[in-house]
Amino acid sequence: MRADAMSLMDVRFAALDPEVAASAGGVWRRYRGTEGGRERLLPDFLIGTHAWMRADRFLTRDRGFYREYFTRLKIVDPSMS
């Protein structure tokens, strides 16, 4: 049933590739360099960069972080519908 729903929504799997990983590393370095924080982990940046480079929108409730670091990414917040 889940595969049918994913097909209906035109959701496709796209593996993480070296270009996305390298870009995510750059964004993560900027985050660590400017804020020095440790609240965000590298996977947050891999997810955001993958969505920015390989998708046309990103479904998340965490709008603040992704809007700050991925300004060109279209954010969809399900709680705002």
C-alpha positions as CSV (number, residue, x, y, z in Angstrom):
1,M,0.0,0.0,0.0
2,R,2.8,2.5,0.8
3,A,4.4,2.0,-2.6
4,D,1.1,2.9,-4.2
5,A,0.8,6.1,-2.2
6,M,4.4,7.1,-3.0
7,S,3.7,6.5,-6.7
8,L,0.5,8.5,-6.6
9,M,2.4,11.4,-5.1
10,D,5.2,11.0,-7.6
11,V,7.8,10.4,-4.8
12,R,11.0,8.8,-6.0
13,F,14.1,7.5,-4.3
14,A,17.3,9.3,-5.1
15,A,20.5,8.0,-3.5
16,L,23.0,10.5,-1.9
17,D,25.7,11.2,-4.3
18,P,29.2,12.7,-3.9
19,E,28.2,16.2,-5.2
20,V,25.4,16.4,-2.5
21,A,27.8,15.1,0.2
22,A,30.5,17.6,-0.7
23,S,28.0,20.5,-0.7
24,A,26.5,19.4,2.6
25,G,30.0,19.3,4.1
26,G,30.5,22.9,3.0
27,V,27.3,24.1,4.6
28,W,28.1,22.2,7.8
29,R,31.5,23.8,8.0
30,R,29.9,27.2,7.6
31,Y,27.5,26.3,10.5
32,R,30.3,25.1,12.7
33,G,32.5,28.1,11.9
34,T,29.9,30.8,12.5
35,E,28.0,29.4,15.4
36,G,30.3,26.9,16.8
37,G,27.2,25.0,17.9
38,R,26.8,21.3,18.3
39,E,23.0,21.2,18.2
40,R,22.9,20.1,14.5
41,L,24.6,17.0,13.2
42,L,26.0,16.4,9.8
43,P,23.0,14.3,8.7
44,D,20.7,17.4,9.1
45,F,22.9,19.1,6.5
46,L,23.0,16.0,4.2
47,I,19.2,15.9,4.3
48,G,18.8,19.6,3.6
49,T,21.3,19.7,0.8
50,H,19.9,16.6,-0.8
51,A,16.4,18.1,-0.8
52,W,17.8,21.5,-2.1
53,M,19.8,19.9,-4.9
54,R,17.6,16.9,-5.9
55,A,14.0,17.8,-5.0
56,D,11.5,20.6,-5.7
57,R,10.4,20.8,-2.0
58,F,11.0,19.5,1.5
59,L,8.4,18.4,4.0
60,T,9.5,19.3,7.6
61,R,8.2,20.9,10.8
62,D,11.6,22.3,11.5
63,R,11.3,25.5,9.3
64,G,13.7,27.7,11.1
65,F,16.9,25.7,10.6
66,Y,16.2,24.7,7.0
67,R,15.0,28.1,6.0
68,E,18.2,29.7,7.4
69,Y,20.7,27.3,5.8
70,F,18.8,26.4,2.6
71,T,17.2,29.6,1.6
72,R,16.4,28.4,-2.0
73,L,14.7,25.3,-0.7
74,K,10.9,25.3,-0.8
75,I,9.8,24.3,2.7
76,V,6.4,22.6,3.3
77,D,5.2,22.5,6.9
78,P,2.4,20.0,7.4
79,S,1.2,21.8,10.5
80,M,0.6,24.9,8.5
81,S,-1.9,23.3,6.1
